[in-house]
């Protein structure tokens, strides 16, 4: 197929179409003749459909072998497709601003550079800015707001573990007695809520707003009340220090920023992600160490040893590999924590009465009833 120039300068299509035109207002496909004069005239069946100034013509994205053009003065969807190499070369030679809407190498490098800088900035904020912001914001959060966040996280607990509260009457009385003694020793008010959940996962954790959960899987592995009391005191330490609120801000901020990198500009998954990680992830080394110190002091004020808590943690990690138990999957190492608690007990007189009687302990062990673990 060849193109022929007539005496007037029009470029006429021969038997096969040489140019295809879309006017931008309909989906109709026009087979057109082009006149390359002072302007580019686009005609069909002797009628002029459009006149494009060469200064306004820009290259549009197109597959190989097709020159696809747009015009700044035409409708935004108007396109001219030229498939003939000779005609395409002639048009390119006349359109001095053809590439103005396309980024050059310098422009591409700038875009890539700014994108990398933005990604690095987000990573640095995640690593350093978010933890600092969480430390500053946590004391400023009102208790009512923290309780509402705790309710959201509580709903996630039910989804993750599909667990129900254990409510055996005798076991509940024993549990409330144990938690009450710990709460009074720790100087916490009645706003602290606690429960045993019927799930075999050996876990215990605290949520924002003062919710403390003990899983029956951990209770089943305990050999005496002091072991469970130490674990509960540890979680009460997280409540006192508002560690759960701090982690929620930290994890929520982190997931929001990471979401920005991958297109979640609304951050819609941030709160759900953060509340789920409260259950499945561990606290920082400092938070765990402070909670251990709180547990040791709470147990010693009751005249009871702290070492049994470390023995329970070591027993669980030895059999379970640390999976699913936040207070043993975090730092410092369980062996080091056990040694610290044993050393702390060595300097304190363990003279307090047992926190539960033998009958109460057996009732607590059976709080979820038979076959719940």
C-alpha positions as CSV (number, residue, x, y, z in Angstrom):
1,X,0.0,0.0,0.0
2,X,1.3,3.5,-0.9
3,X,0.2,7.1,-0.2
4,X,-0.2,9.6,-3.0
5,X,0.0,13.5,-2.7
6,X,-2.5,15.3,-5.0
7,X,-1.9,18.8,-6.4
8,X,-3.5,20.4,-3.4
9,X,-1.2,18.8,-0.9
10,X,-3.8,16.3,0.5
11,X,-2.6,12.9,1.6
12,X,-5.2,10.6,0.3
13,X,-5.7,7.0,1.5
14,X,-5.4,4.4,-1.2
15,X,-7.4,1.2,-1.2
16,X,-6.5,0.6,2.5
17,X,-7.1,3.1,5.2
18,X,-4.0,5.1,6.3
19,X,-5.5,7.1,9.2
20,X,-8.2,6.4,11.7
21,X,-9.9,9.2,13.6
22,X,-12.1,9.2,16.8
23,X,-13.7,12.6,17.4
24,X,-13.8,12.1,21.2
25,X,-17.6,12.6,21.4
26,X,-18.7,9.1,20.2
27,X,-17.2,5.7,19.7
28,X,-17.6,6.0,15.9
29,X,-14.4,5.1,13.9
30,X,-13.7,7.4,11.0
31,X,-11.5,6.5,8.1
32,X,-10.0,9.8,7.0
33,X,-7.8,11.6,4.6
34,X,-5.2,14.0,6.0
35,X,-4.2,17.4,4.5
36,X,-0.8,18.6,5.8
37,X,-1.0,22.3,5.1
38,X,-0.7,25.2,7.6
39,X,-2.7,23.0,9.9
40,X,-3.5,19.3,9.9
41,X,-6.9,18.9,8.3
42,X,-8.8,15.7,9.0
43,X,-11.4,15.0,6.3
44,X,-13.9,12.3,5.5
45,X,-15.8,12.0,2.2
46,X,-14.9,15.5,1.2
47,X,-16.0,17.0,4.5
48,X,-13.5,18.5,7.1
49,X,-14.0,16.9,10.5
50,X,-11.3,18.8,12.3
51,X,-8.3,21.1,12.0
52,X,-5.4,20.6,14.4
53,X,-2.6,23.1,14.9
54,X,0.8,21.3,14.8
55,X,1.7,23.2,17.9
56,X,-1.2,21.5,19.8
57,X,-0.5,18.0,18.6
58,X,0.8,15.6,21.2
59,X,1.8,11.9,21.1
60,X,-0.5,9.5,23.0
61,X,0.3,6.1,24.3
62,X,0.1,3.5,21.5
63,X,1.3,0.0,20.5
64,X,4.3,-0.5,18.3
65,X,3.8,0.4,14.6
66,X,1.0,3.0,15.3
67,X,1.4,6.7,15.7
68,X,-1.4,7.8,18.0
69,X,-2.0,11.5,18.4
70,X,-4.1,13.8,20.5
71,X,-4.7,17.6,20.3
72,X,-4.8,20.1,23.1
73,X,-7.6,22.0,21.4
74,X,-9.7,19.0,20.6
75,X,-11.9,17.0,23.0
76,X,-9.8,15.1,25.5
77,X,-10.7,11.7,24.1
78,X,-10.2,12.6,20.4
79,X,-7.5,10.5,18.8
80,X,-5.8,10.2,15.4
81,X,-4.1,6.9,14.6
82,X,-1.6,6.8,11.7
83,X,-0.3,3.4,10.6
84,X,1.7,4.4,7.6
85,X,5.4,5.0,8.3
86,X,5.8,7.7,5.6
87,X,2.9,9.7,6.8
88,X,3.9,9.3,10.4
89,X,7.4,10.6,9.7
90,X,6.0,13.6,7.9
91,X,3.7,14.4,10.8
92,X,6.5,14.0,13.4
93,X,8.7,16.4,11.4
94,X,5.9,19.1,11.6
95,X,5.0,18.7,15.2
96,X,7.7,20.3,17.2
97,X,5.9,19.9,20.6
98,X,4.9,16.3,20.0
99,X,6.7,14.9,23.1
100,X,5.9,17.7,25.5
101,X,3.3,15.7,27.4
102,X,5.7,12.7,27.9
103,X,8.3,12.7,30.7
104,X,11.9,12.8,29.4
105,X,14.7,10.9,31.0
106,X,15.3,13.7,33.4
107,X,11.6,13.8,34.3
108,X,11.5,10.0,34.8
109,X,14.5,10.1,37.0
110,X,13.0,12.9,39.1
111,X,9.7,10.9,39.5
112,X,11.7,7.8,40.5
113,X,13.9,9.8,42.8
114,X,10.9,11.4,44.6
115,X,9.1,8.1,44.8
116,X,12.1,6.5,46.5
117,X,12.5,9.4,48.8
118,X,8.9,9.2,49.8
119,X,9.2,5.4,50.5
120,X,12.4,5.9,52.6
121,X,10.7,8.7,54.5
122,X,7.7,6.5,55.3
123,X,10.1,3.7,56.5
124,X,12.0,6.1,58.7
125,X,8.8,7.4,60.2
126,X,7.6,3.8,60.9
127,X,10.9,2.9,62.6
128,X,11.5,6.1,64.6
129,X,8.6,8.5,64.3
130,X,5.7,6.3,65.1
131,X,7.2,4.8,68.3
132,X,8.0,8.3,69.6
133,X,4.5,9.5,68.6
134,X,2.9,6.6,70.4
135,X,4.9,7.4,73.6
136,X,3.7,11.0,73.5
137,X,0.1,10.4,72.5
138,X,-0.7,7.5,75.0
139,X,-0.8,9.7,78.1
140,X,-3.1,12.2,76.3
141,X,-5.7,9.6,75.3
142,X,-8.9,9.9,77.5
143,X,-10.0,6.8,79.3
144,X,-13.4,6.9,77.5
145,X,-11.7,6.8,74.1
146,X,-9.4,4.0,75.2
147,X,-12.3,1.9,76.4
148,X,-14.0,2.3,73.0
149,X,-10.9,1.1,71.3
150,X,-10.8,-1.8,73.7
151,X,-14.3,-2.7,72.6
152,X,-13.1,-2.8,69.0
153,X,-10.2,-5.0,69.9
154,X,-12.5,-7.2,72.1
155,X,-14.6,-7.9,69.0
156,X,-11.5,-9.0,67.1
157,X,-10.6,-11.4,70.0
158,X,-13.9,-13.1,69.5
159,X,-13.3,-13.4,65.8
160,X,-9.8,-14.7,66.0
161,X,-10.3,-17.3,68.7
162,X,-14.0,-17.9,68.4
163,X,-13.9,-18.2,72.2
164,X,-16.6,-17.9,74.9
165,X,-16.4,-16.7,78.5
166,X,-16.1,-19.5,81.0
167,X,-18.8,-19.1,83.6
168,X,-18.8,-22.1,86.0
169,X,-20.1,-20.6,89.2
170,X,-17.5,-22.0,91.6
171,X,-14.7,-21.3,89.2
172,X,-15.9,-17.8,88.6
173,X,-16.0,-17.1,92.4
174,X,-12.4,-18.3,92.7
175,X,-11.2,-16.3,89.7
176,X,-12.8,-13.1,91.0
177,X,-11.2,-13.7,94.4
178,X,-7.8,-14.1,92.8
179,X,-8.1,-11.0,90.5
180,X,-9.5,-8.9,93.3
181,X,-6.5,-9.7,95.5
182,X,-4.1,-8.8,92.7
183,X,-6.1,-5.6,91.8
184,X,-6.0,-4.3,95.4
185,X,-2.3,-5.1,95.7
186,X,-1.6,-3.3,92.5
187,X,-3.7,-0.3,93.4
188,X,-6.1,-0.6,90.5
189,X,-9.8,0.2,90.7
190,X,-12.9,-1.8,89.7
191,X,-12.7,-0.6,86.1
192,X,-10.4,-3.5,85.3
193,X,-12.4,-6.3,83.7
194,X,-11.1,-9.8,83.5
195,X,-12.4,-13.2,82.2
196,X,-11.3,-16.7,81.3
197,X,-11.9,-17.6,77.7
198,X,-12.6,-21.2,76.6
199,X,-9.8,-21.8,74.1
200,X,-6.9,-24.2,74.1
201,X,-4.3,-21.5,73.2
202,X,-2.0,-21.0,76.2
203,X,-2.3,-17.2,76.3
204,X,-3.0,-14.2,78.5
205,X,-3.1,-10.6,77.4
206,X,-4.5,-7.1,78.2
207,X,-6.5,-4.9,75.9
208,X,-7.0,-1.1,76.0
209,X,-9.4,0.1,78.5
210,X,-8.4,-2.4,81.2
211,X,-9.7,-5.7,79.8
212,X,-7.5,-8.7,80.9
213,X,-8.1,-12.2,79.4
214,X,-6.8,-15.5,80.6
215,X,-7.1,-18.4,78.2
216,X,-8.1,-21.8,79.6
217,X,-5.2,-23.4,77.7
218,X,-2.8,-21.6,79.9
219,X,-4.8,-22.3,83.1
220,X,-4.7,-26.0,82.2
221,X,-0.9,-26.0,82.2
222,X,-0.6,-24.2,85.5
223,X,0.2,-26.2,88.6
224,X,-0.6,-23.8,91.4
225,X,-2.4,-20.4,92.0
226,X,0.8,-18.5,92.2
227,X,1.7,-19.3,88.6
228,X,-1.6,-17.9,87.3
229,X,-1.5,-15.0,89.8
230,X,1.9,-13.9,88.5
231,X,0.7,-14.0,84.9
232,X,-2.4,-11.9,85.7
233,X,-0.2,-9.5,87.7
234,X,2.0,-9.2,84.6
235,X,-1.0,-8.3,82.5
236,X,-2.2,-5.8,85.1
237,X,1.2,-4.2,84.7
238,X,0.4,-3.7,81.0
239,X,-2.9,-2.1,82.1
240,X,-1.2,0.2,84.6
241,X,1.4,1.3,82.0
242,X,-1.2,1.6,79.2
243,X,1.0,-0.6,77.0
244,X,-1.9,-1.9,75.0
245,X,-2.9,1.6,74.1
246,X,0.6,2.4,73.1
247,X,0.8,-0.7,70.9
248,X,-2.5,0.1,69.3
249,X,-1.3,3.6,68.3
250,X,2.0,2.1,67.2
251,X,0.6,-0.7,65.1
252,X,-2.2,1.4,63.7
253,X,0.1,4.1,62.6
254,X,2.5,1.6,61.1
255,X,-0.2,-0.2,59.2
256,X,-1.6,3.1,57.9
257,X,1.8,4.3,56.6
258,X,2.6,0.9,55.1
259,X,-0.9,1.0,53.5
260,X,0.1,4.3,51.8
261,X,3.0,2.5,50.1
262,X,0.6,-0.1,48.7
263,X,-2.4,2.1,47.8
264,X,-4.6,2.0,51.0
265,X,-4.8,5.8,51.1
266,X,-7.8,5.7,53.5
267,X,-6.1,3.6,56.1
268,X,-9.3,1.6,56.4
269,X,-7.5,-1.5,57.6
270,X,-5.3,0.2,60.2
271,X,-7.4,-0.2,63.3
272,X,-8.5,-3.7,62.6
273,X,-4.9,-4.7,61.9
274,X,-3.6,-3.0,65.0
275,X,-6.3,-4.6,67.3
276,X,-5.5,-8.0,65.9
277,X,-1.8,-7.6,66.5
278,X,-2.4,-6.8,70.1
279,X,-3.4,-10.4,70.5
280,X,-0.8,-12.1,68.2
281,X,2.3,-10.0,68.7
282,X,4.5,-9.1,71.7
283,X,5.3,-5.9,73.5
284,X,8.7,-4.2,73.4
285,X,11.5,-5.4,75.7
286,X,11.1,-2.4,77.9
287,X,7.3,-2.9,78.2
288,X,7.8,-6.6,79.1
289,X,10.5,-5.8,81.6
290,X,8.4,-3.2,83.3
291,X,5.4,-5.5,83.4
292,X,7.6,-8.2,85.0
293,X,8.7,-5.7,87.6
294,X,5.1,-4.8,88.3
295,X,4.2,-8.4,88.7
296,X,7.1,-9.1,91.1
297,X,6.2,-6.1,93.3
298,X,2.5,-7.0,93.2
299,X,3.2,-10.6,94.3
300,X,5.6,-9.6,97.0
301,X,3.1,-7.2,98.5
302,X,0.8,-10.2,98.8
303,X,3.6,-12.2,100.4
304,X,3.8,-14.6,97.5
305,X,6.7,-15.6,95.2
306,X,7.1,-14.3,91.6
307,X,9.2,-17.2,90.4
308,X,6.2,-19.5,89.7
309,X,5.1,-17.2,86.9
310,X,8.6,-17.7,85.3
311,X,8.3,-21.5,85.8
312,X,4.9,-21.5,84.0
313,X,6.3,-19.5,81.1
314,X,9.3,-21.8,80.7
315,X,7.0,-24.9,80.9
316,X,4.8,-23.5,78.1
317,X,7.7,-22.4,75.8
318,X,9.4,-25.8,76.2
319,X,6.2,-27.6,75.1
320,X,4.7,-25.1,72.7
321,X,7.7,-23.4,71.2
322,X,6.4,-20.1,72.3
323,X,3.6,-20.0,69.8
324,X,0.5,-18.0,70.6
325,X,1.6,-16.8,74.0
326,X,2.4,-13.1,73.9
327,X,4.0,-12.9,77.3
328,X,6.5,-15.7,76.5
329,X,7.1,-14.9,72.8
330,X,8.5,-11.5,73.6
331,X,11.8,-10.3,75.0
332,X,13.8,-10.8,77.2
333,X,14.3,-14.5,77.0
334,X,12.2,-16.7,79.3
335,X,15.2,-18.2,81.0
336,X,16.5,-14.7,81.9
337,X,13.1,-13.7,83.2
338,X,12.9,-16.8,85.4
339,X,16.3,-16.1,86.8
340,X,15.4,-12.5,87.6
341,X,12.2,-13.6,89.4
342,X,14.0,-16.2,91.4
343,X,16.6,-13.6,92.4
344,X,13.9,-11.2,93.4
345,X,12.2,-13.8,95.6
346,X,15.5,-14.5,97.3
347,X,15.5,-11.1,98.9
348,X,11.9,-11.1,100.0
349,X,10.1,-12.9,102.8
350,X,7.4,-15.1,101.4
351,X,5.0,-15.1,104.3
352,X,1.6,-14.4,102.8
353,X,-1.3,-16.9,103.0
354,X,-2.1,-18.9,99.8
355,X,-4.2,-16.8,97.4
356,X,-6.6,-19.7,96.9
357,X,-7.4,-22.8,98.9
358,X,-7.0,-26.2,97.4
359,X,-10.7,-26.4,96.7
360,X,-10.8,-22.9,95.2
361,X,-7.9,-23.8,93.0
362,X,-9.6,-26.9,91.7
363,X,-12.7,-24.8,91.0
364,X,-10.7,-22.3,89.0
365,X,-9.1,-25.1,87.0
366,X,-12.5,-26.3,86.1
367,X,-14.0,-22.9,85.3
368,X,-14.7,-23.8,81.7
369,X,-16.2,-27.2,82.5
370,X,-15.2,-30.6,81.1
371,X,-14.1,-30.9,77.5
372,X,-13.5,-27.2,77.0
373,X,-9.7,-27.5,76.3
